[in-house]
Amino acid sequence: MKRIIWVSILVAVILVGLMVIFGNSIYSTINKKNTKTPIRIGWQIPWATEGQLTQILKHTDILEKHGIVADFKGFDSGAPLNEAALAGSVDVIFTADQPAATLLSKDPNWTIIGRLMYNRVSLYVPPKSPIQNIKDLKGKTVGMPFGAAAQRKALEEEQKAGLDPTKDVKNVNLGIYEQSDLVRDVNATKWGSMDALAGFDPTPAIFEEKGLIRNLSVNNVVSVILMSNSYIKEHPDAPFLFLGSMTDAYQYYKDNTSQADVWFTQESKLNITSQALQIASSVEPNLQSNNQISLYLNSTDIKVLQDAADFIFNQHLVKTHVDMSTFVNMSYLDSMVKK
């Protein structure tokens, strides 16, 4: 009798042990499947096209489907976004070529994992200005946001026209948001002391849609997706998952443009029409109906990135000259595309 009792107890102990072992194994498997990769996304609230893509990630289940849970951290411009990146407060950021080069010159612990978008920078005059081409800017005053890609491209255009930007033209620092106080009259021939302005979208797109400016030149610059190397080391699947999410976000934008624009205008609080947003996004091939979505950087894109790095170094805005190609890694995108 005692033997039977002891055998029963032993069997019970074994069964409980097996239940614990297999139960923990099953729980671990379920928990692993349900665990999503956390990510802190740094983005710029008033920046068109980038803003719509971010809003899509915020308002849809795209990230969840790719196994990501996000904490969105919005900033007004690239400078405070860089500060957050340097402080380790974000894991991935959406930024333009010059802020990207600036960040990498200060902290090489970041990788460009894909192209975010193309965006416009423009050089423009009042609608009724006597200035007809860039050569006519000789002896004139041009306002532009120093340190931005709009300045780099404006100076390039002046040089192409045979002008010396340091002697022939008075180029002065004027913030992009200050331009709205000057550009108000469709009949203007001059904006105060300014004969011309340079800026980046969506501001010029807003002016253009309202008939407040006449473009002398329009150029595209490259914006990128930067991810922290330490974050990638901790979450090796994150670049692959995130690039898949961005590809789906572009597809959603193509299919639901009006909704994405509404979300963007609501949070940015910009007084901007859908037509102006269309002007701003018109340079992005991923939003053209017949194009396949691609986040790859080509050789021309990398050259633009290097031009940005060269410019900020030559302008003494940074102390370290960066080779941008060494920070570009398309292997994560290759893996995503193969999947």
Phi, psi and omega in degrees: 000313180298322180297320180297318179297315181294323177295319179297318180296317180297317179297318180298316180298317180297316181297317178298318179298316179297320179297319179295314182298307182290327178296315178295322180295315179296316180299318180298319180295315180297315181297321179296320180293327184272350181284127179254150181283121179281145178210141177254114186261120175264126184217170184247116190299314186269016187262112184293155186072301172303319181296319179294318179298319179294317179299324178297317177297325181286324190260350181246179179262021182300311180298319180299318179297333179266010175077031182237139170241126191246148170244113185269129180238106184268145180226158182282335183201181183289329183296306178294333175296318176298321179299319178294321178296317180293330179277355181077024183271351180225156181255330179218144181225151173256119186207164180273176188299313183290315175299326177297314179297322179297315179298313183293333177289337181259331182212105181283006183278042180219152179231136174278110185263351179181167176275131177279306182185169165261143175220155189271144165233142188226155173240123191215160181231166175300153184306323184251024178293144175288348180287121184252337179210174186292331176300330181289354179282355179300126182081005182258169178252128181238124178266137182202153177283107181297141180091350179264163179298333178299323177294314182302313183289326178295316179294323176298317180295322178296318179295319178299328180277004178087015181260149173265111184301339181269345184236317187277336183232140175267094179268122184237154181283123176216117181301150183297325182284338177287340183293328182297334178284341182263322188268093184223343190245121180291344180258009184293147172248347180200153178250088184061238178273358184264126175272333181206165179222158172231143181197179181236150180297149015270358184302307178299327179295321177296313178300316184296316181296329180271359180073027184266351182221165171231121184285133170268328177204149175225127180231158175257143171239164186256132174245151191227167174254116180251132179235141182292134179296321180294325177292318179298321179297322180283328182230078187298338179274351187299316180301317179298312181295319184289320178295325174297321178296318181294323177297316178293326178296320177298317180296320178297319180298317179298320185275339186223053186301314183299316180297316180297321179295322179296313179301319181295311183294327179296315182277324181286336182060026177278140174275082188224141181267165177297329179293320177294321178294326177293322177298315182296323184269357186295340182272355182268112183297333180295343182260001176274135194304323186267359184268143174280141183288130180218136178250013181286149170261127177265181184297325178294319179299316181294325176296319178298318177299319180291322175303320179295315179296319179296319184296311183292331177287315181293333178274003179062031177275338176224160182264342184247130178272125188253137169268101188296330183298333181287347181257000181266126179227105181267003183294327178295321178292322175303314181296319179297316181295319179298322179294000000 
